[in-house]
């Protein structure tokens, strides 16, 4: 990478970090739903803010709420182990977040929250997507799909909860739908499907990386 490109990249990265910090502060101050939720129970996404791949799961695990970090603990372990077995997905370069940003004590793991909560949380998810500008979104679970549909562009595909299906979600962003992490930990068939979808994402992303390398090579020769 040339010094000029490296400088430009650092500028973009710095801007993305600033925008993510702004989103975090807005989330902490959020009172849209009128719920009695402390700022410590609201968890922003975590990871590389300019990632090509964004993971969106339905809601927070208890460990994430306690630590205040998305994709911490069991959720992180599942994804990290998968990345170690794949050649293109690098855990440290992923960005992971939750569709529902607050820890909803009153809702069981299989219960969807009030539609107004989905809508309000979707505003923060949209800001994360616009900042990160990922090439791929891995939508983990039906609730994640529903929230993503609330903020999909008019020209984008409406996501359907069909594990293994790929949609053109936004210009230059495709979405791969799969099962929720929590469901996959408790159901072997869903776990197999999740693993198959991670392999699919790894393969497709690998093709994108190869095309990028070829394009850069052509530009260097021209």
N, C-alpha and C positions, 0 to 999 in steps of 0.2 A: 504494500500500500504506500502510495506516495505521501510525502509530508503534507501536501495540500489536502489530499483526501482524508488523511488522519486528523488534520485540524478541523475540517468540516464535520467529520464524524464525532469528534469530541464536543463540538458545539451542539449537534443534534442530541447527543446523549445527555449533556448538561441541561438542555431545555426540557427533555423528557423527564429527567429527575425532578426538576422544579415543578413541572405540571403534576406529576404523581404526588408530590408533597402537598400541592394545593388541593388536590382531590382528597387526600387523607384528612386535611384540616376541615374541609367542607363536610366530610363524612362524620367526623367527630362532633361537629356542631349541629348535625342534622336533627331536626325535631318534626319532620314532615308527617310521620305516622302518629304522633302524639303518644308514643309508647314510653314507658318509664325504663329507658335503657341507658346505662352509663356509657360514657365514651369508650371505656375499656372493653365493652361488649360489642363494639362496632369494629370490624376488622377489614382493613384495606388489603388489596392484593399484594403479592410479593414476588420478587424475582427481577429479571433483567427487563428494564422498561422499554427497550427497543427490540424485544424478542420477535422472531419470525413466527413463534408458536405461543398462543395463549390458551391456557387450560381454564375452563369455566365449569365448576361443579355447582351443585344445587345450593348447598348451605354449609355452614360452619360445623366442623367437628368440635367436640368439647376442648380438645388440646389446642386447637387454633384460637379459641376464645380465651383460654387461660394464658396463652403465650402472647396473644395479640398479633399473630403472624399467620397469614393464609398459607395453606399447604405446609403446615408444620406437624410433626409427629407422625402418626400412622399414615396420613394422606401423603406426606412427603416420602415416607419409606416406600410406599407402593410405586410412586412415580419414579423415584430414584433407582430402585431395583430394575424397573423396566428399562430405563435409560442405559443402565450398565450393560444390559443384554442386547442393546440396539446400537447401530454404528453412527447414526446421524443425529439422534436426539440427545442433547447434552443438558443435563439437569440444571446446571448453573446458568444456562442461557434461555431457560423457559420463564414464562410469566404465568403465575397461577392466581386465580381469584374465585370468589363465590358470587353466585347470582344474588343471593340474599345476604346482605352484609351484617345483619345483627343476629345475635344469638337469641333465638326465639324459644324461650323456656316452655311456653305454653303449647308449642306445637310438637307433636311426635315426629319421628324421623320419616314416616310415610305420609304425613299431613301437609298439604300445601297451605301457605299462609293466605291471608286476606288479599284479594287482588290489588288493593291500594298499596300494600307493602311491596308487592312485586313491582308495581309501577314506580314507586318512589326509589327503590333500590336500583331499578334499571337505569336511572339517570346517572348514577355513579359508574355503573358498568359501561355505559356508553362513553363516558369521559375517558375511562381506562382504555377502551378500544381505540378511540380517536387519538390518544397519546401514543399508544404502542404501535398502532398500524400493523397488526400481525398479518402474515401471509395465510396462516391457518388458525382456526379456532377449534379446539376439541371440546365439544359440548357434552358434559358428563351428567346425564340424567334428564328426565322429562321436565323437571322444574327449570333447569338451566335453559332448556330449549324454549320453554314458554316465555321466560324473561328476555332471552335474546330476540324473540319475535316481536317483543314490544318496542324494540329500538332498531329493527331492521330497516334499511333504506327502501324506498318505494320500488326501486329497480332490482332489488335483491330477491333471492328465493325465500319463500317462507319455509322455515325449518319444520320438519316432521320428526316425531320421535321414532325413528327407524334406525336402530343400531347398525353401524356399518355404512350408512348412506352419507354421501358427500353432497353439499349444496354450495351454490355460488351466493354466499351470504352478503357480501359487500364487494364493490369494485376492488379487485386484487386480493380479496380475502375469501377463502373457502372454509366451510365449516364441516367437520366430521362429527357425526352424532354417535354416542355410545352410551353404555349404562353408567349410572352413578357409582362413584367409588365405594360408598357404603354398601349399596346393594351387591356390588361385585365381591366384596369381602365375605358376604354371607351366602352367596349362591354360586356354586361352581360353574354352572352353565353361563351365567352372566360374566363371571371372571374370565372364562375362555373367550367370550366375545370381546371383552375389553382388551385382552391381550392381542387378539387378532386385529382389532382396530388400531392399537398402538403400533403394531407391525406395519399396517397399511399406511399410517401417517408417516412412519419412518421411511418407507419406500418412496412415497410421493414427495416428501421433503428432500430426500436424497436426489431425486430427479431434478428438483428445482435448483439444488446446489450445483449439480453438474451443468445445467444450462447456464447458470450464472458464471461459472468458471469458463465455459466455452465463449460466452459473450465478452468477458474481460480479456480473454486471449485474442479474440478477433480485434477488439479495440486497440490492444497494444501493438498489433501488427499493422494496423491501418495508419 
